[in-house]
Amino acid sequence: MSFNHAQFIWSAADILRGTYKQHQYGDVILPFTVLSRLDSVLAPTKAKVLEVLGDGEWDPEPPAAMLRARAGHDFSFHNRSRHDLKSLQGDPDNLEENLRDYVNSFSQNVREIFEKYAFEDRIIELAQHDLLLQVLQHFAKVDLHPKVVSNEKMGHIFEELIRKFAEASNETAGEHFTPRDVIDLMVTLLLAHAPDLGKDHVAREIYETFMSQRIQTRANYDLAA
């Protein structure tokens, strides 16, 4: 039986229950899911990136091309902290401070994501309720490296989590979820009069304005391939 990542991530709600209301679970679980994914993505090149950046004064936003060339780091973001989700568990007395430092050590493009989540406020709240270590340990258990969880599967996980949070709030149930068969039908109708897309070596661009998980884009690709 394959591991159900969405179900495991959602089970963090058991830790939050009684302290947070149901409609607030997503405020904690979604940013921790993002953090766990980024932590897993950066793990293979982390040591080399830190070696390249060094311990002295250096550009807080080093060029991605430099990290790619000298550290084999093929991403547009990085983290300059020596911490990761596993090492943070080793110092529970300073966990709040160290976790905030870890998040703030990401490159600017990632820090902006956590700012939108108001993640620092969530860290403070969890620490005040003595839940921070439990939540961190929960997310440190799941391997979200792209070799284990593809980008497409990660999109499905986020879609499932958002659906669960919306339904738990009893305010917007169903509004954030489009069934797969509906998506497939939409794409079939969209491409019904474009038979040339089924030919070899045909390149077309798809402008997607509203689906952050790229579920429909993937359906378009599958049908045209």
Secondary structure per residue as TSV (DSSP state, phi and psi in degrees):
chain	resnum	aa	ss	phi	psi
A	1	M	-	360.0	129.6
A	2	S	-	-73.9	152.2
A	3	F	-	-73.5	130.5
A	4	N	-	-92.2	95.1
A	5	H	H	-63.9	-43.1
A	6	A	H	-61.6	-42.0
A	7	Q	H	-65.5	-41.0
A	8	F	H	-64.7	-46.0
A	9	I	H	-61.1	-44.3
A	10	W	H	-61.1	-29.2
A	11	S	T	-66.3	-10.0
A	12	A	T	-61.6	-19.5
A	13	A	H	-59.6	-27.5
A	14	D	H	-63.1	-31.3
A	15	I	H	-74.3	-35.0
A	16	L	H	-84.3	-20.1
A	17	R	B	-59.9	132.2
A	18	G	T	97.4	-24.5
A	19	T	T	-104.2	-41.5
A	20	Y	B	-109.7	150.5
A	21	K	-	-78.6	158.7
A	22	Q	G	-55.4	-41.7
A	23	H	G	-72.5	-5.9
A	24	Q	G	-98.1	-8.3
A	25	Y	H	-56.3	-41.5
A	26	G	H	-62.7	-29.1
A	27	D	H	-62.9	-24.7
A	28	V	H	-100.0	-47.8
A	29	I	H	-70.7	-39.8
A	30	L	H	-63.8	-50.1
A	31	P	H	-65.1	-33.5
A	32	F	H	-67.9	-32.3
A	33	T	H	-65.7	-44.0
A	34	V	H	-59.9	-45.2
A	35	L	H	-62.2	-42.4
A	36	S	H	-63.8	-40.7
A	37	R	H	-62.9	-48.8
A	38	L	H	-63.7	-39.4
A	39	D	H	-60.1	-42.3
A	40	S	H	-69.6	-39.2
A	41	V	H	-64.0	-40.6
A	42	L	H	-83.0	-15.9
A	43	A	G	-53.2	-46.6
A	44	P	G	-62.9	-29.6
A	45	T	G	-108.0	4.0
A	46	K	H	-58.8	-49.4
A	47	A	H	-61.5	-42.0
A	48	K	H	-68.9	-39.3
A	49	V	H	-62.1	-45.0
A	50	L	H	-63.1	-37.2
A	51	E	H	-63.9	-41.8
A	52	V	H	-67.9	-41.7
A	53	L	H	-71.0	-32.7
A	54	G	-	74.1	-179.9
A	55	D	S	-99.7	-8.3
A	56	G	S	-89.1	-161.5
A	57	E	S	-75.0	131.7
A	58	W	-	-153.7	165.4
A	59	D	-	-59.6	121.8
A	60	P	S	-65.7	-17.3
A	61	E	S	-126.1	69.7
A	62	P	-	-62.4	146.0
A	63	P	-	-58.3	136.4
A	64	A	H	-60.2	-34.3
A	65	A	H	-63.6	-36.2
A	66	M	H	-67.0	-44.6
A	67	L	H	-65.9	-35.0
A	68	R	H	-66.0	-43.2
A	69	A	H	-73.4	-39.5
A	70	R	H	-97.9	-17.9
A	71	A	H	-127.3	1.5
A	72	G	-	63.9	28.1
A	73	H	-	-97.3	106.8
A	74	D	-	-97.0	28.0
A	75	F	S	-117.7	157.9
A	76	S	S	-88.1	10.6
A	77	F	-	-140.3	162.9
A	78	H	-	-154.6	174.2
A	79	N	B	-138.3	129.2
A	80	R	-	-97.1	2.4
A	81	S	-	-81.6	148.9
A	82	R	S	-83.7	-4.7
A	83	H	-	-82.0	157.9
A	84	D	-	-146.0	-179.7
A	85	L	H	-62.0	-31.5
A	86	K	H	-75.1	-45.9
A	87	S	H	-68.0	-30.0
A	88	L	H	-61.8	-27.9
A	89	Q	T	-70.3	-17.6
A	90	G	T	-77.9	-7.9
A	91	D	-	-135.6	69.8
A	92	P	G	-61.9	-27.3
A	93	D	G	-67.1	-26.6
A	94	N	G	-117.0	22.9
A	95	L	H	-62.4	-45.1
A	96	E	H	-58.7	-49.6
A	97	E	H	-63.4	-43.9
A	98	N	H	-69.0	-36.6
A	99	L	H	-68.0	-41.4
A	100	R	H	-62.8	-39.4
A	101	D	H	-64.4	-41.0
A	102	Y	H	-61.1	-47.4
A	103	V	H	-64.6	-41.0
A	104	N	H	-73.6	-8.7
A	105	S	T	-89.5	-1.5
A	106	F	B	-72.7	160.0
A	107	S	-	-64.8	162.1
A	108	Q	H	-56.5	-39.6
A	109	N	H	-62.8	-30.7
A	110	V	H	-83.4	-37.9
A	111	R	H	-58.3	-35.9
A	112	E	H	-62.9	-34.1
A	113	I	H	-63.3	-47.5
A	114	F	H	-70.2	-28.3
A	115	E	H	-64.8	-39.2
A	116	K	H	-63.9	-32.0
A	117	Y	T	-80.6	-6.2
A	118	A	T	52.1	44.7
A	119	F	H	-66.6	-33.4
A	120	E	H	-62.5	-37.4
A	121	D	H	-63.8	-38.2
A	122	R	H	-66.3	-39.1
A	123	I	H	-61.3	-45.2
A	124	I	H	-62.4	-45.1
A	125	E	H	-61.0	-47.4
A	126	L	H	-62.4	-38.9
A	127	A	H	-65.3	-40.5
A	128	Q	H	-63.7	-30.4
A	129	H	T	-98.4	11.3
A	130	D	T	56.6	38.0
A	131	L	-	-114.1	-7.9
A	132	L	H	-61.5	-46.1
A	133	L	H	-64.3	-42.2
A	134	Q	H	-61.4	-43.6
A	135	V	H	-66.6	-43.6
A	136	L	H	-61.2	-44.9
A	137	Q	H	-61.3	-37.1
A	138	H	H	-61.4	-48.4
A	139	F	H	-77.0	-21.1
A	140	A	H	-72.6	-16.2
A	141	K	T	-79.6	-21.1
A	142	V	S	-97.0	132.3
A	143	D	-	-95.2	110.5
A	144	L	-	-110.4	24.7
A	145	H	-	-63.2	143.1
A	146	P	T	-54.8	-25.7
A	147	K	T	-71.2	-21.5
A	148	V	T	-98.9	-42.5
A	149	V	S	-124.3	107.5
A	150	S	-	-66.5	165.9
A	151	N	H	-60.1	-39.6
A	152	E	H	-63.5	-45.6
A	153	K	H	-65.1	-36.1
A	154	M	H	-63.0	-38.5
A	155	G	H	-62.1	-39.9
A	156	H	H	-64.0	-39.1
A	157	I	H	-62.3	-47.0
A	158	F	H	-63.6	-40.1
A	159	E	H	-61.0	-43.6
A	160	E	H	-65.4	-41.2
A	161	L	H	-64.4	-45.1
A	162	I	H	-61.7	-39.7
A	163	R	H	-62.2	-44.5
A	164	K	H	-63.0	-42.5
A	165	F	H	-65.7	-40.6
A	166	A	H	-63.9	-41.6
A	167	E	H	-69.4	-34.5
A	168	A	H	-67.2	-27.6
A	169	S	H	-76.8	-18.8
A	170	N	T	59.0	21.2
A	171	E	S	-115.1	-38.6
A	172	T	S	-129.0	33.0
A	173	A	T	-56.3	128.5
A	174	G	T	87.9	-16.0
A	175	E	T	-72.8	-21.8
A	176	H	T	-105.1	17.6
A	177	F	-	-137.2	128.8
A	178	T	-	-116.6	118.2
A	179	P	-	-57.2	147.7
A	180	R	H	-58.6	-40.3
A	181	D	H	-66.1	-31.8
A	182	V	H	-68.2	-43.1
A	183	I	H	-61.3	-45.9
A	184	D	H	-60.8	-40.6
A	185	L	H	-64.7	-43.6
A	186	M	H	-58.4	-44.7
A	187	V	H	-67.9	-39.9
A	188	T	H	-59.6	-44.4
A	189	L	H	-67.0	-37.9
A	190	L	H	-63.3	-38.4
A	191	L	T	-102.3	9.6
A	192	A	T	-60.1	-32.8
A	193	H	T	-106.4	27.0
A	194	A	-	-130.4	61.4
A	195	P	G	-63.3	-23.6
A	196	D	G	-63.1	-21.6
A	197	L	G	-66.6	-18.1
A	198	G	G	-83.7	-4.8
A	199	K	S	-83.6	159.6
A	200	D	T	-69.3	150.3
A	201	H	T	61.7	31.4
A	202	V	-	-102.1	122.9
A	203	A	-	-111.7	129.1
A	204	R	-	-138.0	148.2
A	205	E	-	-99.9	143.8
A	206	I	-	-117.9	122.2
A	207	Y	-	-93.6	109.0
A	208	E	-	-109.9	121.1
A	209	T	S	-108.3	-6.5
A	210	F	S	-142.0	-8.6
A	211	M	-	-107.4	95.7
A	212	S	T	-63.2	-26.8
A	213	Q	T	-84.6	-5.1
A	214	R	-	60.8	28.3
A	215	I	H	-65.5	-45.8
A	216	Q	H	-70.4	-35.2
A	217	T	H	-59.5	-42.1
A	218	R	H	-64.2	-39.2
A	219	A	H	-64.1	-40.6
A	220	N	H	-59.3	-45.4
A	221	Y	H	-63.2	-44.8
A	222	D	H	-62.2	-39.7
A	223	L	H	-73.1	-36.5
A	224	A	H	-79.5	-21.1
A	225	A	-	-70.9	360.0
